[in-house]
């Protein structure tokens, strides 16, 4: 399966926005039985961390795996790392990795194309990642879905979420904020979030927590002082882990609460 995102994404559009826009188009089962290759200018512009987010989310469209062809971004990321080849071995490895590009004119079972400039910040409103809209859109009416299965799924999702169709997403009050999980708590994500949090305070009545994606990310964030920025803003600075993504320990929503999840 080839998913091509053509053109350049607008400033502030992240890999998570891109992949949610993709899943919004394919549906949460659109990649079933496939291995997905993500390509196009917008994909090549992503950092390695962004590409990891993209490929990590391939399962959320039902795919068996996701990949991005190796290029200079890949090689520069690998070079000098603990278990990377050194010297001539690295050069030989790069020469081989360059052969792993998909053949020109290769045939794919399925091709999906998106225009990067049309992608805006994405937020899911339902109970699967295919139920996603732009942050500035209104919550959709189930009656607008032509497919009866999608319509029934939307009705169930709205009932479960306690949401009404037609309401602007920006008017939905939140009780908790979670920045974390394996798809969006890498160091570049925490830097971006800290830049926004700097000099601001978490709203009264809202619990906000940050969970780094790994031990090395936590250590690097603390070395850069990001933890202090979050704590000063009123966030809880947590140990690495899955946390609210799968309701581990006490990191979970209570009945009737709404979570703003940046993951």
C-alpha positions in Angstrom: 0.0 0.0 0.0 1.4 3.4 -1.0 0.4 6.5 0.9 1.8 9.6 -0.7 1.5 13.0 1.0 2.3 15.5 -1.7 3.6 19.1 -1.1 4.7 20.8 2.1 2.8 20.8 5.4 2.0 24.1 7.0 4.2 25.2 10.0 3.0 23.5 13.2 1.6 20.5 11.4 3.1 17.4 13.0 3.6 13.8 11.9 0.6 13.0 14.2 -1.6 15.4 12.3 -0.5 13.9 9.0 -1.1 10.3 10.0 -4.5 11.1 11.6 -5.5 12.9 8.4 -4.4 9.7 6.5 -6.5 7.4 8.8 -9.4 9.8 8.5 -9.3 9.2 4.8 -8.6 5.4 4.8 -10.6 4.6 7.9 -9.3 2.5 10.8 -9.4 -0.7 8.8 -8.2 0.8 5.5 -4.8 -0.7 5.8 -5.9 -4.2 6.7 -3.7 -6.9 5.2 -1.2 -4.3 3.9 2.3 -3.2 4.6 2.2 0.6 4.1 5.0 2.7 2.5 4.6 6.4 3.4 6.2 8.7 0.8 6.0 12.1 -0.8 7.6 15.5 -0.1 5.8 16.0 3.3 7.0 12.6 4.5 10.6 13.3 3.3 10.5 16.6 5.3 9.8 14.8 8.6 12.5 14.1 11.1 13.3 10.5 12.1 11.1 11.0 15.2 8.2 12.1 13.0 8.7 9.1 10.8 8.7 6.8 13.8 5.3 8.4 14.8 4.0 7.8 11.3 5.0 4.1 11.2 3.9 3.5 14.8 0.4 4.5 13.8 0.2 2.2 10.8 -1.4 -0.4 13.0 -4.2 2.1 13.7 -5.3 1.8 10.1 -5.1 -2.0 10.4 -1.8 -2.4 8.6 0.7 -5.1 9.4 3.6 -2.6 9.2 4.6 0.9 8.1 7.9 2.1 6.5 9.6 5.1 5.1 12.4 4.6 2.5 15.9 5.3 4.0 17.5 8.5 2.9 20.0 11.1 4.3 17.8 11.8 7.2 17.9 8.2 8.1 21.7 7.9 7.7 22.4 11.0 9.7 20.2 9.8 12.5 21.9 6.4 12.7 25.5 7.7 12.4 27.4 7.8 15.6 24.8 5.9 17.7 25.8 3.3 20.1 25.2 0.2 18.0 25.7 1.8 14.6 28.5 0.6 12.3 31.7 2.7 12.4 34.0 3.9 9.7 34.1 1.9 6.5 31.5 -0.5 7.9 29.1 2.5 8.1 29.8 3.6 4.6 29.2 0.0 3.4 26.0 -0.1 5.3 24.8 3.2 3.8 25.6 1.9 0.3 23.5 -1.2 1.0 20.6 0.8 2.6 20.4 3.0 -0.5 19.5 -0.1 -2.5 16.4 -0.6 -0.3 14.4 2.2 -2.1 11.2 0.9 -3.8 11.8 0.3 -7.5 10.8 3.0 -9.9 7.4 2.1 -11.3 6.6 -0.5 -8.7 3.0 -1.6 -8.5 1.0 -1.3 -5.3 -2.2 -3.0 -4.4 -3.7 0.3 -3.1 -2.6 3.9 -3.5 -3.8 6.8 -1.3 -2.8 10.4 -2.0 -3.2 13.5 0.2 -2.2 17.1 -0.2 -0.1 18.3 2.7 -1.2 21.9 2.5 -4.8 20.8 3.1 -3.9 19.1 6.4 -4.8 21.1 9.6 -4.4 20.2 13.3 -6.4 17.0 13.8 -8.4 15.8 16.8 -10.3 12.6 17.2 -13.9 12.9 18.4 -14.9 9.3 18.7 -13.7 5.9 19.8 -11.4 5.0 16.9 -8.7 7.1 15.1 -10.6 7.1 11.9 -13.2 9.3 13.6 -11.1 12.5 13.3 -11.7 16.1 12.2 -9.9 19.3 12.1 -9.7 21.1 15.4 -11.8 23.9 13.9 -14.6 21.7 12.6 -17.9 20.8 14.2 -18.6 17.3 15.5 -20.2 15.4 12.6 -23.8 14.2 12.5 -24.0 10.4 12.1 -26.7 11.0 9.5 -24.0 12.5 7.2 -22.3 9.1 6.9 -23.6 7.2 3.8 -22.2 3.8 5.0 -24.6 2.3 7.6 -21.8 0.7 9.5 -20.0 4.0 9.8 -23.2 5.7 10.7 -24.0 3.2 13.5 -20.4 3.4 14.7 -20.6 7.3 14.9 -23.9 7.1 16.8 -22.3 4.7 19.4 -19.2 6.8 19.6 -21.1 10.0 20.3 -23.2 8.3 22.9 -20.1 6.9 24.6 -18.3 10.2 24.5 -21.3 12.2 25.6 -21.0 14.6 22.6 -23.7 16.2 20.4 -23.4 16.5 16.7 -22.8 20.0 15.3 -20.9 21.3 18.4 -17.6 23.0 17.5 -14.8 20.9 18.8 -13.2 23.9 20.4 -16.2 24.3 22.7 -15.8 20.9 24.3 -14.6 21.4 27.9 -11.7 19.2 29.1 -10.9 17.8 32.5 -7.4 16.3 31.9 -4.5 16.8 29.6 -2.0 14.1 28.8 1.1 14.6 26.7 2.8 11.3 26.2 2.7 7.8 24.8 4.9 6.0 22.2 3.8 8.2 19.3 4.2 11.7 20.6 6.5 12.1 23.6 9.8 12.0 21.9 12.2 14.9 22.6 11.1 17.1 19.8 7.5 16.7 20.9 8.4 17.7 24.5 10.4 20.7 23.2 7.4 21.9 21.2 5.0 21.5 24.1 7.3 23.2 26.5 7.6 26.2 24.2 3.9 26.6 24.4 3.7 26.0 28.1 6.5 28.4 29.0 5.1 31.4 30.9 1.6 29.9 31.0 -0.4 28.0 33.6 -2.7 25.0 33.5 -6.3 26.1 33.8 -7.9 25.7 37.3 -9.7 22.4 37.6 -7.7 20.7 34.9 -5.1 18.0 35.7 -2.2 18.0 33.2 0.6 15.4 33.0 3.6 14.8 30.8 5.0 11.3 30.4 8.2 11.0 28.4 8.4 8.3 25.8 11.5 6.6 27.2 14.2 6.9 29.9 16.7 8.5 27.5 14.1 11.1 26.4 13.3 11.9 30.1 17.0 12.3 30.8 17.5 14.6 27.8 14.4 16.6 28.6 15.6 17.2 32.2 19.1 18.1 30.9 17.5 20.8 28.8 15.3 22.0 31.6 12.0 21.1 30.0 10.8 19.4 33.1 11.1 22.6 35.1 9.0 24.5 32.4 6.2 21.9 32.6 6.2 21.8 36.5 6.2 25.6 36.6 3.2 25.6 34.3 1.4 23.2 36.6 2.0 19.9 34.8 2.9 16.7 36.6 6.3 15.4 35.4 6.0 11.6 35.3 8.2 8.6 34.7 8.2 7.0 31.2 5.5 4.6 30.4 2.1 4.1 28.6 0.1 6.0 31.3 -3.3 7.2 30.2 -3.0 5.7 26.7 -4.1 2.4 28.2 -5.2 3.6 31.7 -2.2 2.2 33.6 -2.0 2.6 37.4 -4.1 5.5 38.5 -3.6 7.4 35.2 -7.2 7.1 33.9 -10.3 9.0 33.3 -13.2 8.9 35.7 -16.7 8.4 34.3 -17.9 11.5 32.4 -14.5 13.2 32.2 -13.0 14.5 28.9 -9.4 14.1 28.1 -7.2 16.2 25.7 -4.7 13.6 24.6 -1.6 14.7 22.8 -0.1 11.3 21.9 
